[in-house]
């Protein structure tokens, strides 16, 4: 069915949406977008399934509000509790169950745990609205072939990659016409500070992002620029652009979300006020645009737009990501896993902020050079890197 018809004719079938990680930042904002779109055009979207880790109270409320009949819960004790409180819903443990009845699956799971949803959605030939960058980064060699499954679509739910996606739509031959991809970075809460000044920063300092409201893991990654480094790898995986033609530029206003420079010297950029609801809505409505305006700019008040080069000496994680991407194989998986372990320890107060990069360096120094051929290979690589990172932590 034509996407325009779906969004303009209330008598047509709604778009069926399943959300993995429904109680997290991306998941709750996806439900906000669906509420707004259904208020604008009643019946535009139906939520067919919700997936969580252990936030039982929140998912019960979500399921009741949206009439959801399938809930996937990872934690066994929480699963039993949710099942008792939602007698008219099917409550399962396998996240792959979310895919069957959905047209679009939003993967808002944080970290490597989102890999199954990514693989099963593409394997089923469905549209994947991907906010879980780690699964694509860690399992790029496994995920890429699945993108050619008939019906499979991967639309990034990420301000930068959504911006690139929109800009690249203007080109009839992006493989020949694209000169550079330019990913913008806010610089996080520590932009302009030296390594010495960052030696004793705490968790609250790192979570105080100046422009974005995100979950704690992603916010910490933004403070170290690891998030931007992982996005460099993700851009390479999404668009096939070589690493030497993917650049990062710091843009503290977070209004220009990324840019594409073409071979004739033209640069196209996507601009909006910082909100994740715009890329979420873009992925839900693709290939057409939804009608609710998220991130609209008041051009009379926006002021200046500033750009500067990233400080890769202080924010070492950005360079580590480039190196892991160029290494290929299981290199990105190892870096992603090591970073997750290090960030967990930082959030728990057992690691300093400036030691996050140290742990990643030490883990990558022991990389075995392997290339993954199966999902089990990726899982094994992730497990190995986590074990090494944990061993390094016990020795600190």
N, C-alpha and C positions, 0 to 999 in steps of 0.2 A: 504494500500500500504506500502511496506517495506520502512523504513526510509532511508536506504542506497540508494535504487533506486531513491528516491525523490531527493537526494542531488547529485547524480552522472549522472543521465539521464535527460538532459534538456527537453526531449519530454514529461516527466511526468507532472502531475498536480502540480502546486506550492503549498507550504504551505501557507494557508490563515491566516493572523495575524490581530487581532484587538488590539488596545492599549488604555486603559483607563489611563488618565493622560499623554497624548502624548506630552505635552509641558513642562513637568517637567524633572528632571534629568534622571530618568529611561526611560521615554518615548522618549526623544531625543536621548539617547544612543541606545535604541532599533532600532530606525530608522537608526542610524549610522551602526549598525551591519547588518541590512537588505541591506543597500547600498553596504557594502563591500561584503556580500555573493552573492548579485545579480551581482556584477561586476565579482566575481570569477566564478559563475555558473549562467548565465543569466536566469531569470525567476524562481529562487529558491523560492522566497517569494513574496507574494502580500499582500498589506495592505488593508484590507476590511473596517476598521472603525477606527475612532479616537474619543476620548472622552476628554473633557476639562471642567474646571470650568468657567474661564472668559478670557483666553488668546486668544482673537479672531484673532488678526493679525498673530500670530504664527501658529495657526491651519489652517488658510486659505492658508498660504504658504506651510504647510505640505500636505494638501489635494491636492493642485495644483501639487506639485512635484510628489506625489505617485499615482495620479489619484483616490483618495478616493471618494467613492460615498455616504458614510454615516458618518455624524459627529454628535456627541452628545455633547450638550452644557448645562451646568447646569444653568448658569445665564441667565435670560430671555432677558435682554437687549442685551447681547452679542449674544444670539441665533438669535435674529432678524437681527443683523448686519451681522453675519456669513451667514445666509440664503440668504441675499440680495447679498452677494459677491460670493456665490457658488451656482448659479442657477441650476447647473446640479447635485447637491448633495442633498440627503435627510438630513435635519437637525432636530434632535429630542431632547427631554429633558430626556428621559429615558435611563439610562446607560445600562439597560438589552438588549437594541436593538443591542448592539455591538456583542452579543454572537452568534446570529443566523447563520451568514454566515462565521464564523471563525472556523479554526481548533485549533488555539491557541489564548487565550486571555491573554494579558500582563496587569496585574493590578498594575499600577504604581501610583495610587492615594495615596496621603499622608493622613494618619490618618483614623479615623473611617468611613469616607465618602466612603471608598472603599468596605464596607461590601456587598452592593448589587451586585457588579460585581463578587466578590468571590462566593457568593451563587448561582447566576444565571448561572455562567460558569460551576460549578460542577453539578448543577441540570440538566443542558443540556447535561451532559456526555462529556464535552470538556476538553482539557488540559488547566489548569490554571497555568500561569507563574506568581507566586505570589511575588511581591515586597512589597505589602501592609501588613506588619506583624500585624498591629493593628486589622484587621478584623478577623484573625485567633485567635489572643490572646483574643479579647473581646468576640468572638462568638464561641469559641472552641466546646462547647457542641452541638451547632447547625450545625456547619460546618462538624464535624467528620462523621456523618451518610451519608452526601452527597458524601464523598469520595468513598463510595461503589457503587455509581451509575455506571452502565455499561458505560465504555468509559471515565469516569472521571479520570483525573490525576492531581496531584498537584506537580509541580516542583518549588522549591523555587528559587527566584531570589534575592539572598542575598549571599554575599561572604562566610559567615560562614556556612549557612545551605546548600548551594550548595556544599561546601567542604565536609560536613558530608554526604550528599546524594551520592557523588562520592565515598567516603571511604566505606560507608555501602554497596555499590554494590558488594564489594569483598566478602561479607559474604553470605553463603547459609542459615544461621539460625541466623540472627541478634538478635532475641529475646533471644537466649541462649548464643551467643558468645560475645556480647558486654559487656565490663566491665564499660567503662566510655565514655561519650562524652566530649571533651575538646574544648570549644569555645574560640577562641583567640580574644583579644581586643587590639586595638592600644594604649589605654590609653588616646586618645584624646589630645587636646592642653594643658591640665593641669596635665598631668602625673607627679608625683613626687612632686607636690606642696601641701602644707598643707591647712587645712581649713582656717586658719588665712590669709594666702597669697591669698586665693580665695575670700575673703570677698567683695572686691570691683572690681572684674573683670567685664568688659563690654561686650556688644554684639559682638563687633568686635573681642575681645579676644577669645570668645567662638566659633566664626565661623572660626577661623584660624586653621583648622584641618591640622595636619602635613603630612598626607599621602593620605587622600581621598578627592575627590570633590563630595559633596552631596548637597541636598537641605538644607535650613536653619533649618527646624524642626529636621531632622535626625542628622544634625551636632551638634545642641544644645544637643540632647539626647546622642550623643557620648561623649560630654564634661562632662556630669553628670554620665555617665555609665548607664543611663536609657535604652539607646538603647541596651546595652548588656544584661541588665536585661530582657527586653522584648524578646530578642532573646533566653534567657533561657526558658521562657514560651513557645515560639514558637517551640523550639527544643523538649520540652516535648509533645506538641500537634502533631508535625509532626511525631515523631518517637516512642512515647509512653515510652520513657525512664524516670524512676523516677527522681525526683529532686535531690535526694542525689547521683545520678550518673551522674549529669551534672555539670561540673566545668568550671570556667572562669580563663584563664591565660592571663596576659598582655604580648603582643608581639609587641613592638613599630615599627618594620620594616614592619609589615602588609604583610608579604610574605607567612607565614604559615597561612592559612585561617581558619583552624580548624583541629582537629584530633580525631580519634576514637581509643581507647585502647580496645583490645580484651582480653578474659579471659586467653589466653596463654601468655600474656605479650607483645604481638606485638602491636605496635602503627602505624597506617597509617595516613598520613597527605597529604593534597592537598596544593601545593605551586604554586604561580604565583606572578608576580608583581601586585600591587593593581590596579585593573580596574573592573568596574561593567560590562564591555562588555563580559567578560568571562562567568559569570553566566547567563547573558542574552542569549548569544549564546548557552549555554548548554541547557537552557530551550526551546529555539526555535527548536533546532535540536534533542532533546531527542526522542528516546533512543540512537541515534548515535551522534557523535560529528561533529560540523561544521568544515570547513577547514581553516577558517581565524584564525591565531594564535594571540589571545589577551593575554597580560600579560606574554609573553615569557621571561624567566629569562636568563640573561647573568651571568653564574655561575663564571666567572672570576672576576666579579666586585661586587658580591652581599655582600661580607664581612661576618660579624657575624650575627647570629640569636639569639636574646636575649629573655628571658622569666622571668617573675616575678609574684608574687601574687598581685591581685588587693587590693588597699587600701579601704576597705569597710567602714571604719570609716569616711573618708573624702568624699567618693563618695557613699553616703547613698542610692541612688536610686537603686543600684544593689541589696542590701539586701531587699529593699522594694518589688522588683519584685519577688524575691524568696518567700517572705512571701505571696504575693498576689497569686502566682501560687499554693502554698501549700494550701491556703485558698479555692481555687477553686470557683465553682459557678460563680457569677458575680464579684468576687474579681478582676480578671485581667481586666475586662471591666471598673470597677471603677478606677483602677490605671491608665489605659491608658487614660481615659477621663480626670482625674484630672491632669495628666501630660500635656496633650494637652493644657488645659486652662492655666496652669502655664507657659508653654513655650511661649504661645502667649503673655502673660503679660511680660515675660522677654524680648522678642523681641521688644515689644512696649515700653520698658523702665519703666514699672510700677512695676517691681518685680526684686529683686536682684537674682543673679545666685544661691547663696547658700540658697535662700528661695524657690526654685523650689521643693526641697525635703520636706521642711516644709509644703507646701500646700498639697502635696501628703499624708504626714503623717496625717494631720488633716482630710482630706477627708476619708481616709481609717479607721480612728478611728470611723467614723459614718456608716460604711458599715452595711447593713441590713441582711447579711447572706443569701440572696436569691439565688436560682438556676434557670437559664433560661431554659425554655422549648420550646420557640418559638422565632422567629426573633423579634417580638414585645417586648418580655421580655428583649432582649439584648438592643434594642433601648431605652426602658424605663430606663434600668440600666444606660446606657450612659448619658441619659438626666438628670437623678437624680444626678449622680456624677458631671456633669458639673454645674448644678444649685448650688450644695453645694460648689464646688470650687469657683464659682463666688461670692457666699455669703461670703466665707472666704476672698476673695480678697477685698471686700468692707469694711471688718472689719479691715484690716491691716493698 
